Amino acid sequence: MANGKVQTRVLDRVAWLRMTAPPANNYSYEMMQDLDAAILAVRFDPEIDVLVLTGEGDRFFSSGADIDTLSKVTPEYKYAFCLHANETLLRLEHTPKLSLAAINGHCVGGGLEVALACDLRLGRLPAAGGKAFRYGAPEVKLGVLPGTGGTQRLARLLGPAQAMQFMVEGTLLETEAAREFGLLHRTFEFDGFEAAIQEYARRFTCPNSASLAVGHIKRAVQSGTDLPLESGLSLERELQQRLFASRDAGEGLAAFRDKRPPQFEGR
């Protein structure tokens, strides 16, 4: 399904959202509008359990915002642009379905900030003999800061001291180094990358996984981590109570008792 600069394809309860703006998949206000609409469509679709966000081609996940466009607009427009991008990525974070960043190439600047809004980040190793892919937030070299959530998400992911050093030095890391640094959860080979990601994503879909529980785990983590512990525990109990009342919880307990694989429905 085409949606302007974001192409959507659904396969076995996995929705692939592809940022399409060759050659580097730079995002614009129009792309963020399309991404926002695609995220909402996934959120409301009961036949989708997992969202995969990737870029078009074999070279770039995204190199961030369209600098040529931003250099020609007013500071007021830039502020509104950043605000809308923040709102779009918050919508992605708060959608109670697992989101995977399938990082198919270079992932720098705002591209890294987009990936940080996904729940799990999966990197592509370079082709044999090919150039390494780079990860970084080098906005300081342009005289600005990572303004699509980078300062906040990197600090929460890496800790304030390590995140600050990473950003003020404008560090660029290769794929395996990015995994060791904590930016990536897993890496996959260059060849067969999307097929491998699809297979991985299917682990979290019905009937293989209790997707409703996965979504509630996401909600507990995303909404509860910055709350006082007592409030976070209260949120956890409320979400657990909803799961106790679900068909999947009944199936999971019955399957455990009967010593058989569960068949989850996401309900």
C-alpha positions as CSV (number, residue, x, y, z in Angstrom):
1,M,0.0,0.0,0.0
2,A,1.4,3.4,-1.0
3,N,1.2,6.4,1.3
4,G,3.3,9.1,-0.3
5,K,6.8,8.9,1.1
6,V,6.1,5.9,3.4
7,Q,5.2,2.6,1.7
8,T,3.3,0.0,3.7
9,R,3.3,-3.7,3.2
10,V,1.7,-6.3,5.5
11,L,2.9,-9.8,5.6
12,D,1.8,-12.4,8.2
13,R,0.7,-9.9,10.8
14,V,3.9,-7.8,10.3
15,A,3.5,-4.3,8.9
16,W,6.6,-3.0,7.0
17,L,6.8,0.8,6.8
18,R,9.4,1.9,4.3
19,M,10.7,5.5,4.3
20,T,11.1,6.3,0.6
21,A,13.0,9.4,-0.3
22,P,16.1,8.4,-2.3
23,P,19.0,8.5,-2.1
24,A,19.3,9.0,1.7
25,N,15.7,8.8,2.8
26,N,15.8,12.2,4.4
27,Y,12.6,13.1,6.1
28,S,10.5,16.1,5.5
29,Y,7.2,17.4,7.0
30,E,5.4,15.5,4.2
31,M,7.2,12.2,5.1
32,M,6.4,12.7,8.8
33,Q,2.8,13.2,7.9
34,D,2.8,10.0,6.0
35,L,4.6,8.1,8.8
36,D,2.1,9.5,11.3
37,A,-0.8,8.2,9.2
38,A,0.8,4.8,8.7
39,I,1.5,4.4,12.4
40,L,-2.1,5.2,13.2
41,A,-3.3,2.7,10.6
42,V,-1.2,0.0,12.2
43,R,-2.4,0.9,15.6
44,F,-6.0,0.4,14.6
45,D,-5.6,-2.7,12.6
46,P,-6.4,-5.9,14.6
47,E,-4.6,-8.0,12.0
48,I,-1.2,-6.5,12.7
49,D,0.9,-7.4,15.7
50,V,4.4,-5.9,14.8
51,L,5.5,-2.8,13.0
52,V,8.9,-2.8,11.1
53,L,10.3,0.6,10.1
54,T,13.0,0.6,7.4
55,G,14.5,2.7,4.6
56,E,14.4,2.3,0.8
57,G,17.5,0.8,-0.8
58,D,20.7,-0.7,0.4
59,R,22.6,2.3,1.6
60,F,20.6,4.4,4.0
61,F,18.1,3.8,6.7
62,S,17.9,7.6,6.9
63,S,20.4,10.4,7.2
64,G,17.9,12.6,9.0
65,A,16.0,15.7,8.1
66,D,16.1,17.3,4.7
67,I,18.7,19.9,5.3
68,D,18.2,21.6,1.9
69,T,14.6,22.3,2.7
70,L,15.2,23.4,6.3
71,S,17.9,25.8,5.2
72,K,15.3,27.7,3.2
73,V,12.5,28.1,5.8
74,T,11.9,30.3,8.8
75,P,12.9,29.5,12.4
76,E,9.1,29.3,13.1
77,Y,8.7,26.7,10.5
78,K,11.6,24.7,11.8
79,Y,10.1,24.8,15.3
80,A,6.8,23.5,14.0
81,F,8.6,20.8,12.0
82,C,10.5,19.6,15.1
83,L,7.3,19.6,17.2
84,H,5.4,17.5,14.6
85,A,8.3,15.1,14.3
86,N,8.4,14.7,18.1
87,E,4.6,14.1,18.1
88,T,4.9,11.5,15.4
89,L,7.7,9.5,17.1
90,L,5.8,9.7,20.5
91,R,2.8,8.2,18.7
92,L,5.1,5.4,17.6
93,E,6.4,4.9,21.1
94,H,3.0,4.8,22.6
95,T,1.4,2.4,20.1
96,P,0.9,-0.8,22.1
97,K,2.4,-3.0,19.4
98,L,6.1,-3.9,19.1
99,S,8.1,-1.7,16.7
100,L,11.4,-2.8,15.1
101,A,13.8,-0.5,13.4
102,A,15.3,-2.6,10.5
103,I,18.3,-0.5,9.9
104,N,19.3,-1.4,6.4
105,G,22.2,1.2,5.9
106,H,23.6,4.3,7.3
107,C,21.7,5.7,10.3
108,V,22.8,9.1,11.3
109,G,21.5,12.4,12.6
110,G,17.7,12.4,12.6
111,G,17.7,8.9,11.1
112,L,19.2,7.6,14.4
113,E,16.6,9.6,16.3
114,V,13.8,7.9,14.3
115,A,15.3,4.5,15.1
116,L,15.6,5.4,18.8
117,A,11.8,5.7,18.9
118,C,11.4,2.0,18.0
119,D,11.4,-0.6,20.7
120,L,14.2,-2.8,19.2
121,R,16.9,-1.7,16.7
122,L,18.2,-4.4,14.3
123,G,21.3,-3.5,12.3
124,R,22.5,-4.7,8.9
125,L,26.1,-5.8,8.6
126,P,27.9,-4.5,5.4
127,A,28.3,-6.7,2.4
128,A,31.5,-8.7,2.1
129,G,34.1,-6.2,0.9
130,G,31.6,-3.4,1.2
131,K,31.8,-0.1,3.0
132,A,30.8,-0.1,6.7
133,F,27.5,1.5,7.7
134,R,27.7,4.4,10.1
135,Y,25.6,5.3,13.2
136,G,25.8,8.7,14.9
137,A,24.3,12.0,16.0
138,P,26.8,14.5,14.6
139,E,24.4,17.5,14.5
140,V,26.8,19.5,16.6
141,K,29.0,19.8,13.5
142,L,26.1,21.7,11.9
143,G,25.9,24.1,14.9
144,V,22.6,22.5,16.1
145,L,21.6,19.7,18.5
146,P,19.8,16.4,17.9
147,G,16.4,17.9,17.8
148,T,14.1,15.0,17.0
149,G,14.3,13.5,20.5
150,G,18.0,12.6,20.3
151,T,19.2,14.4,23.5
152,Q,16.4,12.8,25.5
153,R,16.3,9.2,24.1
154,L,20.1,8.8,24.0
155,A,20.4,10.0,27.6
156,R,17.7,7.5,28.7
157,L,19.3,4.7,26.7
158,L,23.0,5.3,27.4
159,G,23.0,7.4,30.5
160,P,23.6,11.2,30.5
161,A,27.4,11.1,30.6
162,Q,27.9,8.7,27.8
163,A,25.2,10.2,25.7
164,M,26.6,13.7,26.1
165,Q,30.1,12.6,25.1
166,F,28.6,10.8,22.0
167,M,26.7,13.9,20.9
168,V,29.3,16.6,21.6
169,E,32.1,14.6,19.9
170,G,29.8,13.8,17.0
171,T,31.0,10.2,17.1
172,L,30.3,7.9,14.2
173,L,30.2,4.1,14.9
174,E,30.2,1.1,12.6
175,T,27.5,-1.5,12.9
176,E,29.1,-3.9,15.4
177,A,30.6,-1.1,17.4
178,A,27.1,0.5,17.6
179,R,25.8,-2.8,19.0
180,E,28.5,-3.0,21.6
181,F,27.9,0.7,22.5
182,G,24.2,-0.1,23.1
183,L,22.5,1.5,20.1
184,L,21.6,-1.8,18.5
185,H,20.0,-4.9,20.0
186,R,21.0,-7.4,17.3
187,T,22.8,-7.5,13.9
188,F,22.0,-9.5,10.8
189,E,23.9,-10.3,7.6
190,F,23.7,-8.1,4.6
191,D,22.3,-10.8,2.3
192,G,18.8,-11.9,3.2
193,F,18.4,-9.0,5.7
194,E,14.7,-8.4,5.2
195,A,13.8,-12.1,5.2
196,A,15.7,-12.5,8.5
197,I,13.9,-9.5,10.0
198,Q,10.6,-10.9,8.9
199,E,11.4,-14.2,10.6
200,Y,12.5,-12.4,13.7
201,A,9.3,-10.3,13.8
202,R,7.1,-13.3,13.4
203,R,8.3,-14.5,16.8
204,F,6.2,-11.7,18.3
205,T,3.0,-12.3,16.3
206,C,0.0,-14.6,16.9
207,P,-0.2,-17.5,17.3
208,N,3.5,-17.7,18.1
209,S,3.4,-15.0,20.8
210,A,0.9,-13.4,23.1
211,S,1.0,-10.1,21.2
212,L,-1.4,-8.5,23.6
213,A,1.0,-9.2,26.5
214,V,3.9,-7.9,24.4
215,G,2.0,-4.6,23.8
216,H,1.2,-4.3,27.5
217,I,4.8,-4.9,28.4
218,K,5.7,-2.1,26.1
219,R,3.1,0.2,27.7
220,A,4.4,-0.6,31.2
221,V,7.9,0.2,30.2
222,Q,7.2,3.3,28.1
223,S,4.7,4.9,30.5
224,G,6.0,3.6,33.8
225,T,9.8,4.0,33.7
226,D,9.8,7.7,34.5
227,L,7.1,7.4,37.2
228,P,7.8,7.0,40.9
229,L,8.2,3.3,41.7
230,E,4.9,3.1,43.5
231,S,3.0,4.7,40.5
232,G,4.8,2.4,38.1
233,L,3.9,-0.7,40.1
234,S,0.3,0.5,40.1
235,L,0.3,0.8,36.3
236,E,1.8,-2.6,36.0
237,R,-0.9,-4.1,38.2
238,E,-3.7,-2.5,36.1
239,L,-2.2,-3.8,32.9
240,Q,-1.7,-7.2,34.4
241,Q,-5.3,-7.3,35.5
242,R,-6.4,-6.6,31.9
243,L,-4.2,-9.5,30.7
244,F,-5.6,-11.8,33.4
245,A,-9.1,-11.2,31.8
246,S,-7.9,-11.9,28.3
247,R,-8.4,-15.1,26.3
248,D,-4.6,-15.3,25.7
249,A,-3.9,-15.6,29.4
250,G,-6.4,-18.4,29.7
251,E,-4.8,-20.1,26.7
252,G,-1.3,-19.6,28.0
253,L,-2.1,-21.1,31.4
254,A,-4.1,-24.0,29.9
255,A,-1.3,-24.8,27.5
256,F,1.2,-24.8,30.3
257,R,-1.0,-27.1,32.3
258,D,-1.6,-29.4,29.3
259,K,2.1,-29.4,28.3
260,R,1.4,-28.2,24.8
261,P,2.4,-25.2,22.7
262,P,-0.1,-22.2,23.2
263,Q,-2.1,-20.8,20.3
264,F,-2.5,-17.1,21.0
265,E,-5.1,-14.9,19.3
266,G,-4.1,-11.4,20.6
267,R,-7.3,-11.2,22.5
